[in-house]
């Protein structure tokens, strides 16, 4: 919303009295970001093609993409490999991408690898590539290729440093097969967005030689109290992703058992990793540490609803707009220098946004008149669509479009405020860099809030988390 459109906002909803906010349980894990990264585009990845939340609906963006499954073993051989290949073939048939399977390392040449958008290492073990083949694969990744590692892919190529960085961590040991609880940590990535707050399943659970959290973005962790034999303590990553040397790398520790590949949730987990690795879906895979949840779902301390409408919550803590035009704002304290991250999903051409830098008030229009809105809207004019500082500065539309997942799928915003500078990152890509010059407004001392725009504008939020940054002086 802007000052000039108070009475002409496109759906014509006028402010009214405050309404209640309904919230439900679901803890949001702490997490953190590195410095903003720019988007990866097709120009950065020559030879590799760059481009529904409902797993039953085929993803048309996968059509025409090509995936190679490599399952050579020089050590232990998993009897689940044929089941894994069969499951991946079924996913390829359902979603329209091409899949080839091989155990012939001679396929690892620059010319042959260039045909594929991603390569899946399906429970490979030991030294499976020679030096020339390793060089070809390094070139493939650096040219923007994708890698999906499944289970024993972490038990592969221990003497190849490039591969160790790509995988994120090497296998150390494992206890017997048993049931355990997995905690999804990223609820927006396509490999984990379909999961609830806990994911209970039976598999062989790897311990790793190092914790990949500092170099990779953790998607899910193991609860070591839920099974016997874990050695990594309170932080046991089991699935992660990262942008690596120009390419994309996704790894999951699941997939030892044959039964894994018949599990709908595990198959969707693999599909999500493939979607992201091939570039068919976008996500923020930068390492993340140091963030604090601003609401757990059950505890709304510090939050307040201004204006009409409300937010309703599902059992997993997802907050969805209802009615409006109102604002759910964080009244606990003003913020001066910070990184705010949250996941959001819209349906159709819905409308919402997040306001920053506004004074405390129970009138949502004070945020319009004194703060800035980072917009969520699919079809308005450029300075009023997703990623815009509403009414003031359009997003970089090319960068925004390359980073954006469509309505029905989750996206992640980082809103970074340092002094009077406001940066907007969408799924890890910088899409707006705005500096306030209006003396009547200031980003250095204000509140933040989520907008519920009006009837029919259904937008959902979750994973609302904050990291305070050092204040800039001068």
C-alpha positions in Angstrom: 0.0 0.0 0.0 1.2 3.6 -0.6 0.1 7.0 0.6 -1.5 7.9 -2.7 -3.7 4.8 -2.9 -5.2 4.8 0.6 -8.8 5.0 -0.9 -8.0 3.3 -4.3 -6.1 0.1 -3.3 -7.0 -2.3 -6.1 -9.6 -4.3 -4.1 -11.1 -1.2 -2.4 -11.1 -2.5 1.2 -11.2 0.2 3.8 -9.6 0.0 7.3 -11.9 -1.0 10.3 -11.7 -2.1 13.9 -9.1 -4.7 15.1 -9.9 -8.4 15.1 -8.4 -11.4 16.8 -5.5 -13.4 15.7 -5.8 -17.2 15.9 -2.5 -19.1 16.2 -1.6 -22.8 16.7 1.5 -24.8 17.6 4.6 -25.5 15.6 8.1 -24.4 16.7 10.2 -22.7 14.1 13.8 -23.7 14.2 16.6 -21.2 14.7 18.8 -20.6 11.7 21.3 -17.6 9.6 22.6 -16.1 6.5 25.8 -15.3 4.8 26.2 -12.1 2.8 23.6 -11.6 0.1 24.3 -13.6 -3.1 23.1 -12.7 -6.6 20.9 -15.0 -8.7 22.3 -17.8 -10.7 21.1 -17.4 -14.3 21.4 -19.3 -17.5 24.2 -17.0 -18.5 26.2 -18.2 -15.6 25.5 -21.8 -16.5 26.1 -22.4 -20.3 24.9 -25.7 -21.5 22.5 -26.3 -18.6 18.8 -25.3 -18.8 17.8 -22.9 -16.1 14.4 -23.2 -15.6 2.9 -27.5 -7.6 3.1 -27.8 -4.2 0.7 -30.8 -4.6 2.9 -33.9 -5.2 0.0 -35.4 -7.2 0.2 -32.7 -9.8 3.0 -33.0 -12.3 5.5 -30.2 -12.4 5.5 -28.9 -16.0 8.8 -27.1 -15.4 10.5 -30.5 -15.3 9.3 -31.4 -18.8 12.2 -31.5 -21.2 14.8 -31.7 -18.5 17.2 -34.7 -18.3 18.7 -36.5 -15.3 21.4 -39.1 -15.2 21.3 -41.7 -12.4 24.8 -43.1 -11.5 24.9 -46.1 -9.1 28.4 -47.6 -9.6 29.9 -49.2 -6.4 33.5 -50.0 -5.5 32.6 -50.9 -1.9 29.4 -52.1 -0.2 26.5 -52.5 -2.6 23.0 -51.6 -1.5 20.3 -54.0 -2.6 17.9 -51.0 -2.7 19.6 -49.6 -5.8 17.2 -51.2 -8.3 14.3 -50.0 -6.2 15.7 -46.5 -6.2 16.1 -46.5 -10.0 12.6 -47.8 -10.4 11.2 -45.0 -8.2 13.1 -42.3 -10.1 11.9 -43.7 -13.4 8.3 -43.5 -12.1 8.9 -39.9 -11.0 10.3 -39.1 -14.5 7.3 -40.6 -16.2 4.9 -38.8 -14.0 6.6 -35.4 -14.2 7.8 -35.5 -17.8 11.6 -35.4 -17.4 14.1 -37.8 -19.1 16.0 -40.2 -17.0 19.0 -42.4 -17.9 20.6 -44.9 -15.5 24.2 -46.1 -15.8 27.0 -47.7 -13.8 29.5 -46.9 -16.6 31.9 -44.2 -15.5 32.8 -43.6 -19.1 29.7 -41.5 -19.3 31.6 -38.9 -17.4 32.9 -36.8 -20.2 32.2 -33.1 -20.9 30.2 -33.9 -24.0 28.0 -36.6 -22.4 27.4 -34.8 -19.1 26.3 -31.6 -20.9 23.1 -33.5 -21.9 21.9 -33.6 -18.3 20.5 -31.0 -16.0 21.4 -33.0 -12.9 23.3 -36.2 -12.0 22.0 -38.4 -9.2 24.6 -40.4 -7.2 22.4 -43.2 -6.0 24.2 -45.1 -3.1 27.5 -45.0 -4.9 30.4 -46.3 -2.8 34.2 -46.0 -2.9 36.3 -44.7 -5.8 34.1 -44.8 -8.8 35.7 -42.2 -11.1 39.2 -41.8 -12.4 41.0 -38.5 -12.6 39.9 -37.6 -16.1 36.3 -38.4 -15.2 36.6 -36.4 -12.0 37.8 -33.4 -14.0 34.9 -33.7 -16.4 32.4 -33.8 -13.5 34.0 -30.8 -11.9 33.7 -28.9 -15.1 30.0 -29.9 -15.4 29.3 -28.6 -11.9 31.2 -25.4 -12.5 29.1 -24.8 -15.6 25.9 -24.9 -13.6 25.1 -28.6 -13.4 23.1 -30.1 -10.5 24.0 -33.0 -8.2 21.7 -35.1 -6.1 23.4 -37.4 -3.5 21.4 -40.3 -2.0 22.5 -42.1 1.1 25.8 -43.8 0.4 26.8 -40.9 -2.0 28.4 -39.7 1.3 30.5 -43.0 1.3 32.1 -42.2 -2.0 35.4 -40.7 -3.3 37.1 -39.9 0.1 40.3 -38.7 -1.6 38.7 -36.2 -4.0 38.4 -32.8 -2.2 36.1 -31.3 -4.7 33.6 -34.1 -4.2 33.9 -33.9 -0.4 32.9 -30.2 -0.6 30.1 -31.0 -3.0 28.7 -33.8 -0.8 29.0 -31.6 2.3 30.1 -34.4 4.7 31.5 -37.9 4.5 30.0 -41.0 6.1 31.5 -42.1 9.4 29.3 -44.9 10.8 25.8 -46.1 11.3 23.8 -48.1 13.8 21.3 -50.8 12.9 18.2 -50.0 10.9 15.5 -48.5 13.1 12.7 -46.0 13.4 13.7 -42.4 14.1 12.3 -38.9 14.1 13.4 -36.4 11.5 12.8 -32.7 12.1 12.4 -30.6 8.9 14.4 -27.4 9.4 13.6 -25.7 6.1 9.8 -25.7 5.4 10.1 -23.9 2.0 12.6 -26.0 0.0 10.7 -28.4 -2.4 12.4 -31.4 -0.8 10.9 -30.7 2.7 8.0 -28.3 2.1 5.5 -31.2 2.1 6.5 -32.4 5.5 5.1 -31.5 8.9 7.0 -30.6 12.0 8.1 -34.2 12.5 8.8 -37.0 10.0 9.0 -40.4 11.5 10.4 -43.2 9.3 12.6 -46.3 9.4 16.0 -46.3 7.7 19.7 -46.7 8.3 20.8 -43.5 9.9 24.3 -42.2 9.0 26.7 -40.4 11.4 29.0 -38.1 9.5 32.7 -37.2 9.9 31.8 -33.5 10.1 28.8 -31.3 10.5 28.0 -29.6 7.2 26.0 -26.7 8.7 28.7 -24.0 8.2 29.1 -24.7 4.5 25.6 -26.0 3.5 22.0 -25.1 4.2 20.4 -27.7 6.5 17.0 -29.0 5.4 16.4 -31.6 8.1 18.0 -33.0 11.2 17.8 -36.3 13.2 16.5 -36.4 16.7 19.1 -38.6 18.3 16.9 -39.2 21.4 14.4 -41.0 19.1 16.8 -43.9 18.2 20.0 -45.6 19.3 23.4 -45.1 17.9 23.6 -41.4 16.9 27.0 -39.8 17.6 26.6 -36.2 16.5 24.8 -34.9 19.6 22.1 -32.2 19.5 22.8 -31.1 15.9 22.6 -34.1 13.5 21.9 -32.9 9.9 20.4 -35.6 7.6 19.5 -33.6 4.5 21.0 -30.4 3.1 21.6 -28.3 0.0 24.1 -25.7 -1.2 25.2 -23.7 -4.2 28.6 -25.1 -4.9 31.3 -23.9 -7.4 28.6 -22.6 -9.8 26.3 -25.6 -9.5 23.6 -26.9 -7.2 24.1 -29.8 -4.7 21.4 -31.6 -2.7 22.0 -34.5 -0.4 19.7 -36.8 1.7 20.9 -39.5 4.1 17.8 -41.5 3.6 17.4 -44.4 1.1 19.2 -47.4 2.5 16.2 -49.7 2.7 14.2 -51.0 -0.3 11.0 -49.9 1.4 12.2 -46.3 1.4 11.5 -46.0 -2.3 7.8 -47.0 -1.9 7.2 -44.3 0.7 5.2 -41.4 -0.8 6.9 -38.8 1.5 10.4 -40.1 0.7 9.7 -40.1 -3.0 8.4 -36.5 -2.8 11.6 -35.7 -0.9 13.7 -37.1 -3.7 11.6 -35.3 -6.3 12.0 -32.0 -4.5 15.8 -32.4 -4.5 15.7 -33.1 -8.2 13.4 -30.2 -8.9 15.8 -27.8 -7.1 19.0 -29.4 -8.5 17.8 -29.1 -12.1 16.6 -25.5 -11.6 12.9 -26.3 -12.0 12.2 -24.9 -8.5 14.0 -22.2 -6.5 15.1 -22.1 -2.9 17.4 -20.3 -0.5 20.3 -22.7 0.0 22.8 -20.4 1.6 24.1 -21.5 5.0 21.9 -20.2 7.8 22.9 -19.7 11.4 22.0 -17.3 14.3 18.3 -16.6 13.6 15.7 -16.6 16.4 12.0 -17.5 15.8 9.7 -14.5 16.4 6.7 -16.7 17.0 6.5 -20.4 17.6 2.8 -20.7 16.8 1.5 -21.2 20.3 3.4 -18.3 21.8 2.2 -15.0 20.3 4.0 -12.9 22.9 5.1 -9.6 21.4 2.7 -9.7 18.5 -0.5 -7.7 18.0 -3.3 -7.4 15.4 -4.1 -3.9 14.1 -7.2 -3.4 11.9 -9.7 -5.9 10.6 -9.3 -9.5 9.7 -6.9 -12.0 11.3 -4.4 -14.8 10.7 -5.5 -18.4 11.1 -3.1 -21.3 11.7 -2.8 -24.9 10.7 -1.4 -27.5 13.1 2.0 -27.1 11.6 2.1 -23.4 12.5 1.4 -22.0 9.0 -0.3 -18.6 9.4 -2.8 -17.8 6.6 -4.4 -14.4 6.0 -8.1 -14.0 6.6 -10.0 -10.8 5.8 -8.5 -7.3 6.2 -7.2 -4.8 5.6 -5.2 -5.4 8.7 -1.7 -5.9 10.0 -0.2 -8.4 12.4 2.8 -6.5 13.8 5.7 -7.2 16.2 5.1 -4.7 19.0 7.7 -6.2 21.4 10.5 -3.8 20.3 11.6 -1.6 17.5 14.4 -2.9 15.3 17.3 -0.9 13.7 19.6 -3.3 11.9 18.5 -6.9 11.2 17.9 -9.7 8.8 14.3 -10.9 8.7 13.6 -14.2 7.0 10.2 -15.9 6.4 8.6 -18.4 4.0 5.5 -17.4 2.1 3.0 -18.9 -0.3 0.2 -17.3 -2.3 -2.8 -18.7 -4.1 -3.6 -17.2 -7.5 -3.3 -13.4 -7.7 -3.4 -12.8 -4.0 -2.0 -9.8 -2.3 0.0 -9.3 0.9 3.4 -8.1 2.0 5.6 -7.3 5.0 6.0 -3.8 6.4 9.1 -2.5 8.0 10.3 0.8 9.7 6.9 2.0 10.9 6.0 3.5 14.4 3.9 1.6 17.0 0.2 2.0 16.3 -3.1 0.1 16.3 -3.9 1.8 13.0 -2.5 -0.3 10.1 -2.5 2.8 7.9 0.4 4.2 10.0 2.5 1.5 8.5 1.4 2.6 5.0 2.1 6.3 5.7 5.4 5.9 7.8 6.9 2.6 6.8 7.8 0.6 3.7 6.0 -2.5 2.3 7.9 -5.3 0.5 5.1 -6.6 -1.7 3.7 -10.0 -2.5 1.5 -9.8 -5.6 1.7 -11.5 -8.9 0.2 -9.2 -11.5 0.3 -5.5 -10.5 2.5 -2.8 -12.1 6.3 -3.4 -11.6 6.6 -1.1 -8.6 3.8 -2.9 -6.9 4.5 -6.6 -7.6 6.4 -9.3 -5.7 9.8 -8.0 -4.4 8.9 -4.3 -4.9 9.2 -1.7 -2.2 5.6 -0.9 -2.8 5.1 2.3 -4.7 8.7 3.3 -4.4 11.0 0.9 -6.2 10.4 -2.0 -8.5 12.3 -5.2 -8.0 14.9 -6.2 -10.6 12.3 -8.0 -12.6 14.7 -10.3 -14.5 16.3 -11.4 -11.2 12.9 -11.7 -9.5 11.4 -13.8 -12.2 14.5 -16.1 -12.3 14.2 -16.6 -8.5 10.4 -16.8 -8.1 8.4 -20.0 -7.5 4.8 -19.7 -8.9 1.6 -19.4 -6.8 0.9 -22.5 -4.8 4.6 -23.1 -4.0 6.7 -21.8 -1.1 9.2 -18.9 -1.4 11.6 -17.4 1.1 12.2 -13.7 1.6 15.2 -12.2 3.4 14.6 -8.5 4.2 17.9 -7.0 5.3 17.9 -3.6 6.9 21.2 -1.8 7.6 20.9 1.9 8.3 18.6 3.4 5.7 19.4 0.6 3.2 16.8 -2.1 2.6 17.7 -5.2 0.6 15.2 -7.8 -0.5 16.4 -11.3 -1.3 14.1 -13.9 -2.9 15.1 -17.5 -2.5 18.6 -16.3 -1.9 18.8 -13.9 -4.9 19.1 -10.2 -4.5 16.1 -8.7 -6.2 15.8 -5.2 -4.7 18.3 -2.7 -3.2 16.6 0.4 -1.9 17.8 3.4 0.2 15.4 5.6 2.1 15.9 9.3 1.5 12.5 10.5 2.8 13.1 12.5 6.0 9.6 11.7 7.2 10.5 8.0 7.3 13.4 6.0 8.7 14.4 2.4 8.6 16.8 2.8 11.5 14.1 2.5 14.2 10.7 0.9 13.6 8.5 -2.2 13.8 7.7 -5.0 11.3 4.4 -6.6 10.4 2.6 -8.9 8.1 -0.4 -7.7 6.1 -3.7 -9.4 5.8 -5.0 -7.6 2.7 -8.7 -8.7 2.3 -11.1 -11.4 1.4 -9.9 -13.6 -1.3 -6.2 -12.6 -0.7 -5.0 -15.9 0.7 -1.3 -15.8 1.6 0.4 -18.1 4.1 3.5 -17.4 6.2 5.8 -19.6 8.3 9.3 -19.8 9.7 9.3 -16.1 10.7 12.8 -15.6 12.1 15.2 -12.7 12.9 18.9 -12.1 13.2 20.0 -8.7 14.6 23.0 -7.2 12.8 25.6 -4.7 13.9 24.3 -1.1 13.5 26.0 1.0 10.9 27.5 4.3 12.0 28.1 7.3 9.8 
